[in-house]
Amino acid sequence: MRPLTLETPKPALPFLNRPLLQWILAGLEEAGVQRAFVNLHHLPQAVRDAAGRPARLQVRFSHEPQILGTAGVFAPLRGLLKGPCFLVANGDTFQAPDYAALEAELLRYPDCLAVLALRPGGPRYTGVQLSQEGRITGFGRGDVMFAGAYAARTELLEHLPGEGPRDLVPDLLRPLLPSGSIRGLITSGPWEDLGEPRSYLEASLRYVQEAAAGRFPVPDESTVETRDGWPVLRHASAWLSRDATVLGPVVLGPGVRVEERAHLGRVLLLPGAAVGRQERLEGAIRTPTLTVSLPPLDS
């Protein structure tokens, strides 16, 4: 996501004018989770600020001066995960998996150590081989992919191969495949990989259209309006000149200003960004200090 993440870490980037981390924590809160740990490394204070203050979810932070990886992250949390089960969600993915279904699948099989949320996948993602009985038999090929969320028993952590940086699939899950203790569950619902600029822009604009059609909730402090036939998601503190021309879906974040006779479309304007008088901006993500141009792939 560089250069965007030079200023803002991925979980703190806004998705529809709400930090991605807040969407993730809200999903956990709605699932009945009472306590969450948020991993910190790059620009840790920005992630703390992005978490907000969930009403019913206690949020604690675990800072890693050295990145420990998707499995090594559990080393400093060993004594803090008190319950029999826990949930994990990636911090750069917008999704709303059925956490209750993942946990129910885990509890249904006493010999199961983890249940991974799976989705139909493309060649961009690592495939997962899933048996008819729901056991994962391999990583690297398959018609489904790991969606970045899972439920696990705390006993899974007993299989961590020592201290230091470790990754979930190669170091923890793959060695356990012969035991049949890793299961998968195909889940539905929204899922967007926001890990690179183009997918971030395209997903944002697609969900603006979904919100305009009434198929997705409009976040607090924002409204959806129509300008020149296109949907615009505008934060309450954003200013859009009446003389500006809209050429495609647009997201206007907090403090954004679009001046007179500007032309913009298929644009994601992050907090504090501006479009000058008579400026033309299409297919781009803009912050107060930089612009990432992303013309359509077929242009």
GIKA-V416721 format. One line per field, one symbol per residue. ss: DSSP state (H for helix, E for strand, L for the rest). phi: phi as a letter, one per 20 degrees, with the letter a starting at -180 (. if undefined). psi: psi as a letter, one per 40 degrees, with the letter a starting at -180 (. if undefined). A space follows every 50 residues. Layout:
ss=???
phi=???
psi=???
This chain:
ss=LLLHHHHLLHHHLEELLEEHHHHHHHHHHHLLLLEEEEEELLLHHHHHHH HLLLLLLEEEEEELLLLLHHHHLLHHHLLLLLLLEEEEELLLEEELLLHH HHHHHHHHLLLLLEEEEEEELLLLLLEEEELLLLEEEEEELLLEEEEEEE EEEHHHHHHLLLLLLLLHHHHHHHHHHHHLLEEEEELLLLEEELLLHHHH HHHHHHHHHHHHLLLLLLLLLEEEEEELLEEEEEELLLEELLLLEELLLE EELLLLEELLLLEEEEEEELLLLEELLLLEEEEEEELLLLEEELLLLLL
phi=.fegefdcfgfeffdlmcgggfffffffffenfdbcddecbflffffgff fmcgfddedcccedgdfdnfdfgegfdgedeeffcbdccfeccebcfeff ffffffffdgeedbcefcbgcdffdffcecffeneedacobpeccfenba dbeffgffefenenfbdgffedegfeggfmeddccfddnfbbedebgfff ffffffffffffenebfefgmccdcdclndfcecfgeeccffefdddrgb ddegmfcdegmfcbalcddfgnfbdffmfdcclbdcdfcbcdecfgfef
psi=eiededdhideehhhffhhdddddddddddeehdhihhhichgddddddd dagidehhhiihhhdhheiedddedeedeegdidiiihhiefhhigigdd ddddddddhdehdihhhiihiaedihihhhideeiheiidiieiiheeii iiidddeeehgaiahiidddddddeeddeeehiihhiaiihhhfeidddd ddddddddddddeeehihiieiihihhfeihhhhideihhideihheiii hhaheihhihfihiifhhhiheiihiheihhigihhieeihhhgiide.
